[in-house]
Amino acid sequence: MLIALGGITPDDAWDVLREVSMNTNTQLRMVAATLVAQPVGGSLPEDVRAALESALAEHRRPSMSTSASPQRVRRPT
């Protein structure tokens, strides 16, 4: 879920889970279970939500549009 929705790599997703677990003093498996249950109608505890947003912000990669202008490709006429 973190990879798809957070736009991060698998290694970064693992780091995010660990950081949220440590910053909220919540077992990693409980953080993961809460994240998986959330779309089904659950809600994230405020401390977990805040820690998750912070960790995701640190691990997101800048998009191409903010890092450099894409090169235009000329098509033959």
trRosetta pair geometry for C-beta under 8 A, 3 or more apart (Angstrom, degrees):
i j d omega theta_ij theta_ji phi_ij phi_ji
1 4 6.1 -63 -144 44 28 102
1 5 5.6 -7 173 13 69 118
1 6 7.8 72 127 -11 61 98
1 35 5.8 178 73 149 145 111
1 36 6.7 -170 -18 -92 143 60
1 39 7.8 -157 -130 -19 135 126
2 5 6.7 -64 -121 56 20 88
2 6 4.5 -8 -173 9 62 136
2 8 6.2 -34 147 51 92 116
2 12 8.0 -147 136 106 119 81
2 13 3.9 141 91 -135 125 102
2 16 5.7 178 -162 70 149 142
2 17 7.1 -125 -25 -50 159 92
2 35 7.2 -10 -52 177 93 154
2 56 7.4 -144 -153 -99 97 105
3 6 6.6 -24 -74 50 9 95
3 7 8.0 86 180 -75 38 7
3 8 6.1 -103 -115 71 49 68
3 9 7.1 -5 -123 -179 96 13
3 10 5.9 -3 -89 -80 132 60
3 13 5.0 -50 -58 -57 80 144
6 13 6.9 144 57 -99 138 89
6 16 7.1 -58 178 -36 171 175
6 56 4.8 -121 -145 -135 116 117
6 59 7.5 22 152 86 126 114
6 60 6.9 -129 165 -84 81 92
7 60 5.7 41 89 -132 107 96
7 61 7.2 -122 140 36 97 83
8 12 3.9 -112 171 95 117 130
8 13 5.5 151 94 -59 113 74
8 16 6.8 101 80 -26 165 136
8 56 6.8 -130 -34 -141 135 75
8 59 4.9 30 -125 127 138 113
8 60 6.1 -91 -76 -93 93 52
8 61 7.3 143 -114 -10 59 86
9 12 4.5 94 53 9 79 103
9 13 6.9 -134 97 -10 41 85
9 59 8.0 -122 32 170 78 109
9 61 7.8 68 -26 -32 95 122
10 13 5.4 -50 -146 30 33 115
10 14 6.7 35 155 -19 64 100
11 14 5.8 -52 -155 33 34 111
11 15 6.6 33 148 -17 64 106
12 15 5.4 -53 -149 38 38 114
12 16 6.2 43 151 -24 68 101
12 59 4.0 141 -171 -175 120 127
13 16 5.6 -49 -148 32 32 114
13 17 6.6 34 152 -18 63 102
13 59 8.0 160 -63 137 37 155
14 17 5.8 -52 -152 34 32 111
14 18 6.5 30 151 -16 65 106
15 18 5.7 -57 -149 39 33 111
15 19 6.1 32 154 -20 67 108
15 55 7.5 -171 120 -174 80 114
15 59 6.4 157 82 -96 119 138
16 19 5.7 -56 -144 37 30 110
16 20 6.2 28 158 -17 65 106
16 52 7.0 61 173 -140 109 66
16 55 4.3 132 -138 135 78 125
16 56 6.0 45 -129 -73 138 63
16 59 5.7 -93 -65 9 105 155
17 20 6.0 -56 -146 38 27 108
17 21 6.2 30 154 -21 63 110
17 28 5.7 69 152 -154 103 99
17 31 5.9 151 -156 101 78 130
17 32 6.1 21 -140 -70 128 92
18 21 5.6 -57 -149 37 29 114
18 22 6.3 22 157 -14 66 108
18 28 6.4 -13 -98 -105 52 124
19 22 5.9 -58 -145 40 29 105
19 23 5.9 18 161 -12 67 115
19 51 7.0 -172 126 171 84 102
19 55 4.4 152 89 -111 135 131
20 23 6.0 -60 -136 44 26 105
20 24 5.9 -1 170 4 64 117
20 26 7.4 -35 136 57 80 114
20 31 5.1 136 106 -151 116 147
20 48 6.2 57 -178 -150 115 72
20 51 4.5 128 -129 120 72 117
20 52 5.2 25 -102 -76 134 69
20 55 5.6 -95 -54 1 84 152
21 24 6.7 -76 -142 48 17 91
21 26 5.6 -112 -137 77 57 72
21 27 6.6 -22 -147 163 111 16
21 28 4.1 -27 -88 -82 155 68
21 30 8.0 121 -118 55 93 85
21 31 5.0 -112 -77 -10 81 144
22 25 7.5 19 -172 -72 28 44
23 51 4.3 164 92 -132 128 129
23 54 7.7 -117 142 71 173 133
23 55 7.6 -164 12 -53 145 115
24 31 7.2 130 56 -89 133 114
24 45 7.7 122 -162 87 141 122
24 47 4.7 132 -126 132 106 111
24 48 5.3 25 -97 -83 168 65
24 51 5.1 -116 -45 -4 105 158
26 30 5.1 -113 170 83 99 121
26 31 5.3 118 106 -58 119 92
26 47 8.0 146 -27 101 125 116
26 48 6.5 -15 17 -86 160 107
27 30 4.4 87 66 4 89 107
27 31 7.2 -156 94 -8 46 82
28 31 5.6 -52 -150 33 36 113
28 32 6.3 34 153 -16 67 106
29 32 5.6 -52 -146 40 34 113
29 33 6.2 36 154 -20 66 106
30 33 5.6 -50 -141 38 32 112
30 34 6.2 35 156 -21 63 105
31 34 5.9 -57 -150 35 28 111
31 35 6.5 27 153 -18 63 107
31 48 6.3 -180 -126 -138 86 119
32 35 5.8 -56 -149 36 31 111
32 36 6.4 27 156 -16 66 107
33 36 5.8 -56 -146 38 31 109
33 37 6.1 22 158 -13 66 112
34 37 5.9 -61 -143 42 28 106
34 38 6.3 49 154 -48 63 98
34 42 6.9 -138 -158 129 64 143
34 44 6.1 96 152 -118 116 72
34 45 7.2 -49 -158 4 153 91
34 48 6.2 -12 107 157 153 168
35 38 5.7 -36 -150 3 30 121
35 44 7.4 28 -90 -95 58 112
35 52 7.6 151 -93 -112 113 146
36 39 7.9 -61 179 23 33 95
37 40 5.6 -68 -166 39 53 115
37 42 4.2 39 128 5 97 149
38 42 4.8 -88 -101 78 39 96
38 43 6.6 72 -135 -117 85 17
38 44 5.6 1 -106 -52 132 86
39 42 8.0 5 27 40 26 83
44 48 4.9 -127 -179 90 100 110
44 49 4.1 127 105 -65 126 93
44 52 7.0 -64 -170 13 157 145
45 48 4.6 80 62 12 87 107
45 49 6.8 -160 87 -10 40 88
46 49 5.7 -55 -143 37 29 112
46 50 6.2 26 161 -17 65 108
47 50 5.9 -54 -145 38 29 109
47 51 6.2 25 158 -14 64 110
48 51 5.9 -58 -144 42 29 108
48 52 6.0 32 156 -23 65 110
49 52 5.7 -57 -145 37 26 113
49 53 6.4 26 158 -18 63 106
50 53 5.9 -53 -147 35 29 110
50 54 6.4 27 155 -16 63 109
51 54 5.7 -57 -148 39 31 112
51 55 6.1 26 157 -16 67 110
52 55 5.9 -57 -141 40 28 107
52 56 6.1 27 160 -18 65 109
53 56 6.0 -56 -143 38 26 109
53 57 6.3 30 157 -23 62 107
54 57 5.9 -56 -152 32 27 113
54 58 6.8 23 153 -16 62 107
55 58 5.8 -58 -154 35 33 111
55 59 6.4 12 157 -5 68 114
56 59 6.0 -71 -143 47 31 99
56 60 6.1 44 161 -42 70 100
57 60 6.2 -39 -140 11 26 113
62 66 5.0 -110 -177 80 106 117
62 67 4.8 118 112 -55 124 106
63 66 5.3 85 60 12 79 98
63 67 7.1 -167 90 -3 38 94
64 67 5.9 -70 -139 44 33 102
64 68 6.5 -52 -170 56 71 77
64 70 6.1 51 143 -68 126 97
65 70 7.6 -35 -90 -23 63 100
